């Protein structure tokens, strides 16, 4: 596959329209982790996003997940809310909404499992976007089942009649000294320990119920190997002329894994994606650690709406959109 010209997917992230403000100023106050979906039947945009507060400011970390709807993809109104208390969890992370059939809506949520303090992914089903009941959730992917230290941030696409779920997974560093479960999970976030590498993985399902694990598809090479050596998180993909193109964010180490920058990857399928800028990210903020992450993109009305989390100069993060 020849390297495609993807300049049409690049833009100035600082010029994006702010659609959700953080709830406070400074480090740890975030509005972001967007999950976007355009429903062609209702001609409506849906956007999932999460509010985060600093540790110690209750309800701290990822305290709540919200679903908003819009007619134009720019002005959103909140229509549904899920709190971490409803899951008995320490934190909520990114989620994904899809309509599989007329009355078959799916919501995949990631959160810290209260049983072992590792990130996991569950599914909720409903006949409408407002009908999700957290008490009826069922497990989809758990860290224990996959033999990893965490799995989160689901993003789902239908490819060749099967559902493909892209996820972020935390795996122990093979060459490192063995780390105890206490070292890895005492803060309920193995990603923030520096004792793992964060890769992108893939699961597949013919029906949205039984998922088969396919393994890593975009791996972090290790600290010291580049700007995305600690984490390489595939955020979303779009169909391209010769396969797929994806936005992915990365971090060089644990020091900036909350403030990742973003680049592009491309390939003939989701198992064979090549990085397009190994020397550095293509999309970043011009200040601080350059945070510009958690991209999601939907094509509608002849345009591509790109949603992303953006780091402000004061250390907080807001949620933005750019229309290409």
C-alpha positions in Angstrom: 0.0 0.0 0.0 1.4 3.4 -1.0 1.4 6.1 1.6 -1.9 8.1 1.0 -2.2 11.8 1.0 -4.2 12.5 4.2 -3.6 16.2 4.5 -7.4 16.7 4.2 -7.7 15.2 7.7 -5.2 17.7 9.3 -6.3 21.0 10.8 -5.4 23.5 13.5 -6.8 22.0 16.7 -6.5 25.3 18.6 -9.1 26.8 16.2 -11.7 24.2 16.9 -15.1 25.1 18.3 -15.4 24.5 22.1 -18.6 22.5 22.7 -18.1 21.5 26.4 -16.1 23.4 29.0 -14.3 21.6 32.0 -16.1 22.0 35.3 -13.0 23.7 36.8 -9.6 25.3 36.0 -6.2 23.7 36.3 -4.8 20.2 36.1 -7.2 17.3 36.4 -10.3 19.2 35.2 -11.4 17.6 31.9 -14.3 17.6 29.6 -13.6 15.1 26.8 -13.1 11.4 25.8 -15.8 11.9 23.1 -17.6 9.1 21.3 -19.5 10.3 18.3 -22.3 8.7 16.2 -24.4 10.0 13.4 -27.8 8.3 13.0 -28.9 8.4 9.4 -32.4 7.3 10.3 -33.2 10.2 12.6 -30.7 12.6 10.9 -29.2 13.3 14.3 -25.7 13.4 15.9 -25.0 11.8 19.2 -22.0 12.5 21.4 -20.9 10.8 24.5 -18.4 12.6 26.7 -17.0 12.4 30.2 -16.4 14.9 32.9 -13.3 14.4 35.1 -12.3 16.1 38.4 -8.9 15.9 40.1 -8.3 13.2 42.6 -9.7 14.3 45.9 -12.4 16.5 44.4 -15.5 14.4 44.7 -16.8 12.8 42.6 -13.2 12.6 41.5 -11.7 11.2 38.3 -14.2 10.1 35.7 -17.3 10.8 37.7 -20.0 11.0 35.0 -20.7 10.1 31.4 -23.2 12.1 29.4 -25.0 11.5 26.1 -25.9 14.6 24.1 -27.8 15.0 20.8 -27.7 17.5 18.0 -29.2 18.3 14.6 -26.1 20.0 13.2 -23.2 18.3 15.1 -22.2 21.6 16.7 -24.8 22.6 19.3 -25.6 19.7 21.7 -28.1 19.2 24.4 -27.6 16.5 27.1 -30.2 13.8 27.2 -28.9 11.0 29.4 -26.4 10.6 32.2 -24.5 7.7 33.9 -22.4 8.2 37.1 -19.6 6.1 38.4 -21.6 5.5 41.6 -24.2 3.6 39.6 -21.4 1.1 38.6 -19.8 1.1 42.1 -16.6 2.2 40.2 -13.6 4.4 40.9 -13.8 6.0 37.4 -15.6 6.0 34.1 -13.7 6.3 30.8 -14.6 6.6 27.1 -17.8 5.0 25.7 -19.2 4.2 22.3 -22.8 4.3 21.0 -24.1 2.5 17.9 -27.4 1.6 16.3 -27.3 -1.9 15.0 -31.0 -2.2 13.9 -34.1 -0.1 14.1 -34.8 -0.8 17.8 -31.4 -2.2 18.8 -29.1 0.4 20.3 -25.8 -0.6 22.0 -23.7 1.4 24.4 -20.3 0.1 25.4 -18.8 1.7 28.5 -15.4 1.4 30.1 -14.9 1.7 33.8 -12.7 0.5 36.7 -14.0 -2.9 37.9 -14.6 -2.6 41.7 -13.7 -6.3 42.0 -10.0 -5.9 41.0 -9.4 -2.2 40.2 -8.7 -2.9 36.6 -10.4 -1.2 33.6 -13.1 -3.3 31.8 -15.7 -2.9 29.1 -19.4 -3.7 29.5 -22.4 -3.4 27.1 -25.8 -1.9 27.6 -28.7 -2.5 25.2 -31.9 -0.4 24.7 -34.6 0.3 22.1 -33.7 4.0 22.1 -30.7 6.2 23.1 -32.6 7.3 26.2 -33.5 3.8 27.4 -30.1 2.5 28.7 -30.2 0.9 32.2 -26.8 0.4 33.8 -28.1 -2.3 36.1 -28.7 -4.5 33.0 -25.2 -4.3 31.6 -23.2 -7.4 30.7 -19.5 -7.9 30.4 -17.8 -7.8 27.0 -14.0 -7.6 27.7 -12.3 -7.8 31.1 -8.6 -7.6 31.9 -8.7 -11.0 33.6 -10.1 -12.7 30.5 -7.5 -11.1 28.2 -4.6 -11.6 30.6 -3.8 -7.9 30.7 -3.8 -5.1 33.4 -6.7 -3.1 31.9 -8.9 -2.8 28.8 -10.9 0.4 28.0 -11.9 3.1 25.5 -14.0 1.0 23.1 -14.7 2.2 19.5 -16.8 0.0 17.2 -17.2 -0.2 13.5 -19.1 -2.6 11.2 -16.6 -4.0 8.6 -17.6 -6.7 6.1 -20.7 -7.7 8.1 -18.9 -8.1 11.4 -18.5 -5.7 14.3 -14.9 -4.7 15.0 -14.1 -3.2 18.5 -10.9 -1.2 18.9 -9.7 -0.9 22.5 -6.9 0.4 24.6 -5.1 -2.2 26.7 -2.5 -2.1 29.4 0.1 -4.8 29.3 3.1 -5.5 31.6 6.4 -4.5 30.1 8.0 -7.9 29.2 11.6 -6.9 30.0 10.8 -5.2 33.3 11.1 -6.6 36.8 7.9 -8.3 37.9 5.4 -5.8 39.4 3.0 -6.8 42.1 -0.7 -6.3 41.8 -0.4 -3.7 44.6 2.1 -1.7 42.6 -0.1 -1.9 39.5 -3.6 -1.4 40.9 -3.5 0.3 44.3 -4.5 3.6 42.6 -7.1 1.9 40.3 -5.3 3.0 37.2 -2.4 0.8 35.9 -2.0 3.2 33.0 -0.6 5.8 35.4 2.1 3.6 37.1 4.8 3.6 34.4 4.8 -0.2 34.8 2.8 -1.0 31.7 2.7 -0.2 28.0 -0.5 0.9 26.5 -1.4 -0.8 23.1 -4.4 -0.8 20.8 -6.2 -4.1 20.4 -9.0 -5.6 18.4 -12.0 -7.8 19.1 -14.6 -9.0 16.6 -18.2 -10.2 16.8 -20.7 -11.5 14.2 -23.7 -10.4 16.2 -22.6 -7.9 18.9 -22.9 -10.5 21.7 -20.0 -13.0 21.4 -16.6 -11.2 21.0 -13.5 -13.0 19.8 -10.2 -11.4 20.9 -7.8 -10.8 17.9 -4.9 -9.3 19.8 -2.8 -6.1 19.5 -3.0 -4.1 16.3 -1.1 -0.9 17.1 1.6 -1.4 19.8 3.7 0.9 21.8 7.4 0.2 21.3 8.6 1.0 24.8 9.8 4.1 26.6 12.6 5.7 24.7 11.5 4.5 21.3 9.7 7.6 20.3 6.9 10.1 20.9 4.4 7.2 21.2 6.6 4.7 22.9 4.6 4.5 26.1 1.1 4.5 24.6 -0.4 4.1 21.1 -4.2 4.4 21.3 -6.2 4.0 18.1 -9.1 6.4 18.7 -11.2 5.9 15.5 -10.9 5.0 11.8 -12.5 6.1 8.6 -12.8 4.4 5.3 -10.1 5.4 2.8 -9.5 4.8 -0.9 -7.3 1.8 -0.2 -8.5 0.6 3.2 -8.7 2.7 6.4 -7.2 5.7 8.0 -7.1 6.3 11.7 -6.5 9.0 14.2 -4.4 7.7 17.1 -2.8 9.4 20.1 0.4 8.6 21.9 2.6 9.4 24.8 6.4 9.1 25.3 6.1 8.1 28.9 4.0 8.1 32.0 4.7 11.9 32.4 2.5 12.8 29.5 0.0 9.9 29.2 -2.8 12.2 30.3 -1.8 14.7 27.7 -1.3 12.7 24.5 -0.8 14.2 21.1 -2.3 12.7 17.9 -1.2 11.4 14.5 -2.5 9.3 11.6 -2.1 5.7 10.7 -3.4 3.9 7.6 -3.6 0.4 6.2 -5.6 -2.1 4.0 -7.5 -3.4 7.1 -7.5 -2.9 10.9 -4.9 -5.5 11.5 -2.2 -3.9 9.4 -2.0 -0.2 10.2 1.2 1.8 9.6 2.2 5.0 11.4 2.4 8.0 9.1 4.6 10.2 11.3 7.0 8.2 13.4 9.1 11.2 14.2 6.4 13.1 15.9 2.6 13.8 16.2 0.7 15.7 13.6 -1.9 17.3 15.8 -1.0 18.8 19.2 -1.6 21.9 21.3 1.0 24.7 21.0 1.4 24.9 24.8 2.0 22.7 27.8 2.5 19.1 27.0 0.6 19.5 23.7 -2.6 17.6 24.8 -4.8 16.9 21.8 -6.3 13.4 22.1 -9.4 11.1 22.0 -10.4 11.9 18.5 -13.6 10.6 17.0 -14.8 11.5 13.5 -18.2 11.0 11.7 -19.1 11.8 8.1 -22.4 13.5 7.6 -24.0 16.2 5.4 -21.0 16.1 3.1 -18.5 16.9 5.8 -16.3 15.2 8.4 -17.0 16.3 12.0 -13.9 15.7 14.1 -14.4 15.7 17.9 -11.4 15.8 20.3 -10.2 16.6 23.8 -7.9 19.6 23.9 -5.5 20.8 26.6 -5.7 24.4 27.7 -2.8 26.5 28.9 -4.0 26.2 32.5 -3.8 22.4 32.4 -7.5 21.7 32.1 -9.1 20.0 29.0 -12.1 21.0 27.0 -14.1 19.2 24.2 -13.9 20.6 20.7 -15.2 20.0 17.2 -13.7 20.9 13.8 -15.7 20.4 10.6 -13.7 19.4 7.5 
